[in-house]
Structures are given as structure tokens and as C-alpha cells.
Amino acid sequence: MIQLTPWPAETIWEQVYPLLPDFTVEVLPEIDSSNSELMRRARAGLHEPTLLVAERQTAGRGRLGRVWQSQPGDSLTFSLSLPLSPQDWSGLSLAVGLSLAESLHPDVCLKWPNDLWFQDRKLGGILVEAASMGARSQVVVGVGLNIQPREANGLNTPPAALTELLPELTAPACLARVALPLIQTLLAFEASGFAPLQSRFAARDVLKGRRVHTSDGQQGEALGVGVGGALRLQTEAGAQDIQSAEISVRPFP
């Protein structure tokens, strides 16, 4: 599908400028990976806050090295680069997911640590990376959201599409909904961490109260997410905190 709707780059810049005067918005028709590009810039010493939208990604990346396929109009893929120095990084991807879900629709749920779900199907994912700059770090937050339905071939979780919830939604309109609240959430996270967001995350937690299994072989009942963003899991050996984002968690059917 060809993307015909104009991108709201100027509108987003005007909204964000009072918070980040050196903020820029870029829209590229094609790139290997928006996250990779912003990480390259950060390592090269370019630290300006930047929102980079890719209409098509040829080598998009998800968590755990998974490939994110992106075609114009079918999905929204963007990355946001900000200098950030929170006291505690724990729960950052959860804060990002919560911001996106709240900006999109009341029925969008969250699966720890960084997926957006609808009816036990995946709407989108988040990839958070950081480049160190001495006392301060540059964080790059990558977001991929399914706008139109997509094939489930090769996917571990069946895909959902935002047009199931918002039939007229386009990728540019989706970006306009989520960009400013996401930046506001990241700045608030820098100041206060994840704890103030815990109860709001719990209201959309798709795993809480369900039996789940993890990629490192654990099974149990998901008890919810703690103030630091760890997943609480009740196993036969007792309650465990899962903190590593390298562990995948899935509910039993």
C-alpha cells in the first residue's frame, strides 16, 4: 500500500519544541533500520533529540534480534533518540509501552516487557537501546506498530492491526497520536522512574493472573509487575522476579 497521507512532522515539532528546543523530525522513504541509524549517530557524537520515521525498513530489528518487516502504509515504524539520565533505567520499555497504549485505544493491552497486544495478538513492539556518553546516555526507542493486517507466517504470536480498533487510522495519524505523549513520558521517567506508572500498567497487563512459561524454562502464575518493572512470577519454588528483558514470557493457551 502506498502512503499518500502527509506526515505531521511540522505539527509534532511545534508541539515538542517547548520541551526540547533542539528537537528535529525526519521522515525517510527507506532505511535499513531507524534504530540502527540513530545509534550510529549517537556513537558519532550527534546527540540532538531526533524523531526518525521510516516508511520502509529493509533491516528492521526487534527485541532478541528478531526481524521487523515494514512496508509503506502497512505499519508505523519510528525511532526516538533522546539524551536521558534517569537514576534507574528499570521499567523504561514498560513506560514506553504504556504511553503508546494509552495514546491509542482503551482496548490495547501490554505484555511484559515491551509488546502491545489486542485479543492475545501482537499489535506492536518496542526496542530500547542506549549509547553511553560519559555521565549521560543517549537512549534510542524504536517502535513498530501494525496499522493494517499482516500475514502470520513465521511469527511466534499472531498479529493484530490497529485498524481493527480504529478503522480509519493511517500511519501518519498514528504518529500524531503517540509522539508528544511518548516524549512527555520519557522526560517524566527520567525524573521519577517507573514507580508512578505501575498502577496504570497493571490496568492493561495482559499476563497478570494467567499461567505463563518463560524462555528459560520457568512456569507459574504471573502476579503483575513490581515498582521497578520486574515481572512477578509465582512458581512451585516460590515467587520470583524476572528482570531480564532477554527472557521471553508467554501465556499458556
LOSERO-120977 format. One line per 2 residues: for each residue x, y, z of C-alpha. Coordinates in nm, 3 decimals. Layout:
N
X:Y:Z | ... .
end
This chain:
253
0.000:0.000:0.000 | 0.139:0.342:-0.098 .
0.147:0.602:0.177 | -0.043:0.909:0.049 .
-0.129:1.088:0.373 | 0.126:1.358:0.458 .
0.332:1.312:0.771 | 0.262:1.558:1.058 .
0.631:1.644:1.104 | 0.585:2.019:1.147 .
0.293:1.980:1.386 | 0.489:1.738:1.605 .
0.793:1.968:1.601 | 0.577:2.262:1.714 .
0.433:2.052:2.000 | 0.771:1.928:2.120 .
0.976:2.248:2.073 | 0.878:2.399:2.414 .
1.012:2.083:2.582 | 1.314:2.021:2.358 .
1.422:2.331:2.161 | 1.684:2.139:1.959 .
1.435:1.866:1.858 | 1.415:1.753:1.495 .
1.175:1.533:1.297 | 1.287:1.336:0.992 .
1.087:1.114:0.756 | 1.280:0.881:0.526 .
1.122:0.673:0.247 | 1.360:0.383:0.316 .
1.638:0.289:0.556 | 1.794:-0.027:0.693 .
1.674:0.038:1.049 | 1.571:0.361:1.218 .
1.717:0.237:1.547 | 2.045:0.144:1.381 .
2.069:0.485:1.215 | 2.011:0.678:1.539 .
2.256:0.456:1.725 | 2.517:0.527:1.456 .
2.457:0.899:1.501 | 2.482:0.876:1.880 .
2.813:0.690:1.860 | 2.937:0.957:1.617 .
2.865:1.227:1.875 | 2.533:1.354:1.734 .
2.311:1.392:2.039 | 2.022:1.614:1.927 .
1.679:1.481:2.021 | 1.550:1.326:1.699 .
1.233:1.153:1.583 | 1.317:0.942:1.276 .
1.030:0.788:1.081 | 1.098:0.518:0.822 .
0.828:0.446:0.566 | 1.007:0.123:0.482 .
1.280:-0.063:0.670 | 1.499:-0.317:0.493 .
1.662:-0.450:0.810 | 1.428:-0.352:1.091 .
1.512:-0.502:1.428 | 1.301:-0.615:1.719 .
1.391:-0.744:2.063 | 1.613:-1.055:2.088 .
1.739:-0.999:1.734 | 1.404:-1.058:1.568 .
1.336:-0.907:1.227 | 1.065:-0.641:1.193 .
0.927:-0.625:0.840 | 0.794:-0.288:0.735 .
0.616:-0.168:0.420 | 0.480:0.182:0.348 .
0.135:0.232:0.495 | 0.105:-0.115:0.646 .
0.286:-0.023:0.966 | 0.428:0.269:1.159 .
0.798:0.236:1.231 | 0.993:0.512:1.401 .
1.273:0.567:1.647 | 1.321:0.842:1.900 .
1.666:0.945:2.022 | 1.699:1.148:2.344 .
1.980:1.226:2.588 | 1.849:1.074:2.909 .
1.996:1.010:3.254 | 1.741:0.850:3.489 .
1.859:0.729:3.828 | 1.717:0.384:3.747 .
1.662:0.251:3.393 | 1.440:-0.035:3.515 .
1.097:-0.031:3.356 | 1.179:0.205:3.069 .
1.034:-0.019:2.798 | 0.722:-0.066:3.012 .
0.681:0.310:3.037 | 0.713:0.340:2.659 .
0.454:0.069:2.601 | 0.214:0.227:2.848 .
0.242:0.565:2.680 | 0.168:0.415:2.338 .
-0.125:0.208:2.462 | -0.287:0.499:2.642 .
-0.249:0.718:2.332 | -0.404:0.460:2.103 .
-0.713:0.287:2.248 | -0.857:0.160:2.579 .
-0.850:-0.198:2.449 | -0.477:-0.203:2.374 .
-0.306:-0.426:2.633 | 0.056:-0.468:2.740 .
0.261:-0.785:2.754 | 0.576:-0.765:2.964 .
0.829:-0.638:2.883 | 0.761:-0.447:2.562 .
0.478:-0.571:2.341 | 0.139:-0.420:2.268 .
-0.140:-0.676:2.234 | -0.504:-0.688:2.132 .
-0.708:-1.005:2.193 | -0.390:-1.207:2.260 .
-0.238:-1.098:1.930 | 0.058:-0.866:1.881 .
-0.008:-0.509:1.770 | 0.346:-0.387:1.801 .
0.677:-0.399:1.978 | 0.946:-0.179:2.129 .
1.324:-0.191:2.113 | 1.518:0.024:2.362 .
1.893:0.076:2.317 | 2.140:0.315:2.477 .
2.475:0.465:2.386 | 2.693:0.590:2.671 .
2.820:0.948:2.666 | 3.009:0.967:2.993 .
2.778:1.086:3.271 | 2.483:1.098:3.033 .
2.336:0.843:2.795 | 2.161:0.866:2.464 .
1.858:0.641:2.458 | 1.707:0.523:2.132 .
1.350:0.396:2.150 | 1.231:0.205:1.844 .
0.860:0.144:1.787 | 0.686:-0.077:1.533 .
0.306:-0.081:1.515 | 0.085:-0.281:1.278 .
-0.158:-0.045:1.107 | -0.302:-0.288:0.851 .
-0.348:-0.665:0.892 | -0.043:-0.873:0.806 .
0.039:-1.235:0.741 | 0.125:-1.453:1.039 .
0.388:-1.655:0.851 | 0.695:-1.711:1.067 .
0.561:-1.513:1.363 | 0.556:-1.663:1.713 .
0.245:-1.462:1.805 | -0.045:-1.400:1.563 .
-0.053:-1.035:1.453 | -0.328:-0.783:1.517 .
-0.379:-0.449:1.343 | -0.475:-0.109:1.479 .
-0.737:-0.068:1.205 | -0.934:-0.339:1.387 .
-0.979:-0.082:1.665 | -0.955:0.240:1.464 .
-1.067:0.160:1.106 | -0.968:0.496:0.956 .
-0.625:0.511:1.118 | -0.323:0.577:0.897 .
0.044:0.561:0.990 | 0.080:0.943:0.993 .
-0.234:0.982:1.206 | -0.099:0.718:1.445 .
0.230:0.905:1.475 | 0.042:1.226:1.552 .
-0.140:1.049:1.839 | 0.165:0.896:2.005 .
0.467:1.123:1.950 | 0.419:1.405:2.204 .
0.284:1.183:2.487 | 0.578:0.946:2.437 .
0.832:1.226:2.474 | 0.649:1.359:2.780 .
0.655:1.008:2.930 | 1.029:0.969:2.871 .
1.105:1.302:3.035 | 0.882:1.211:3.330 .
1.053:0.872:3.355 | 1.391:1.044:3.372 .
1.268:1.240:3.674 | 1.061:0.979:3.857 .
1.123:0.631:3.714 | 0.861:0.361:3.661 .
0.700:0.352:4.007 | 0.439:0.627:3.939 .
0.326:0.431:3.631 | 0.291:0.089:3.796 .
-0.083:0.102:3.864 | -0.160:0.226:3.513 .
0.047:-0.055:3.364 | -0.140:-0.305:3.583 .
-0.472:-0.193:3.433 | -0.353:-0.311:3.089 .
-0.135:-0.606:3.194 | -0.236:-0.899:2.971 .
-0.033:-1.154:3.171 | -0.148:-1.081:3.527 .
-0.336:-1.375:3.679 | -0.252:-1.611:3.392 .
-0.028:-1.916:3.379 | 0.280:-1.840:3.174 .
0.603:-2.003:3.066 | 0.939:-1.840:3.006 .
1.216:-1.895:2.755 | 1.449:-2.006:3.037 .
1.217:-2.290:3.140 | 1.014:-2.144:3.426 .
0.637:-2.183:3.466 | 0.390:-2.025:3.701 .
0.125:-1.760:3.752 | 0.206:-1.403:3.658 .
0.141:-1.182:3.961 | 0.189:-0.848:3.791 .
0.474:-0.601:3.766 | 0.664:-0.453:4.060 .
0.753:-0.087:4.117 | 1.086:-0.143:3.942 .
0.929:-0.303:3.636 | 1.017:-0.665:3.715 .
0.761:-0.934:3.634 | 0.650:-1.119:3.947 .
0.607:-1.492:3.884 | 0.463:-1.742:4.132 .
0.637:-2.075:4.071 | 0.648:-2.402:4.262 .
0.970:-2.275:4.419 | 0.804:-1.951:4.533 .
0.770:-1.600:4.398 | 1.038:-1.498:4.150 .
1.125:-1.161:3.999 | 1.203:-1.168:3.628 .
1.402:-0.860:3.538 | 1.600:-0.951:3.227 .
1.442:-0.832:2.903 | 1.634:-1.116:2.735 .
1.378:-1.360:2.878 | 1.063:-1.411:2.673 .
0.735:-1.476:2.856 | 0.420:-1.620:2.700 .
0.082:-1.720:2.843 | -0.037:-2.077:2.806 .
-0.330:-2.112:2.564 .
end
